Amino acid sequence: MKNAKGTEKPAQEGEKGEKTFLESVYPDGAGPDSDLIQMLERDCLQKNPNVSFDDIAGLDDCKKCLQEAVLLPILMPQYFTGIRRPWKGVLMFGPPGTGKTMLAKAVASAGGTTFFNISASSLSSKYRGESEKLVRILFEMARFYAPTTIFMDEIDALAGKRGGSDESESSRRVKAELLIQMDGATSNNSAGANEA
């Protein structure tokens, strides 16, 4: 199956005879991280959000900005070479209900990318080290299902200000892993991931 760039798109769940991320990592379906992978695939992964920019009322400036920042590099990669590199990510902010999630879904639909809708609860765990592992698995999944759009809703709940006196050790580790993975997602040209 070809993606918007005309290159071969990796296998996706639900398509005949093609592997899911879980099957590619653990061919027999069982492994130390299989529960975490299944949870992320079940709760966060959407193959086709089926939302268009026309479904969103107003927000014309936001739509133009997202089309320039995210969709143009996907649809016309030949223009983004050399010093004309695409943006590494987009930060959308505003009160709840202003259309941030719908905009991210519209970007994923228009670009033909796999959509990951991540909330703080998706990457939180009571077990030591498991939140960092969830962040790592999320970005590995994004590379597997590339090109992808990762939308992190309420990211301030997961990655607030660094170095505060009330910051816990586990929070520091999650933020560090998140920053490492976000930097790695865009530094590798074959990854094809966009953060929104």
BELDA-V769495 format. One record per helix or strand. SS is the DSSP state (A for helix, B for strand). FROM is the first residue (numbers start at 1). LEN is the number of residues. If there is no record, write none. Layout:
{{SS;FROM;LEN} {SS;FROM;LEN}}
This chain:
{{B;2;1} {B;8;1} {A;21;5} {A;34;10} {B;45;2} {A;53;3} {A;60;16} {A;77;3} {B;89;1} {A;100;12} {B;114;5} {A;120;4} {A;130;15} {B;148;5} {A;155;4} {A;169;19} {B;193;3}}
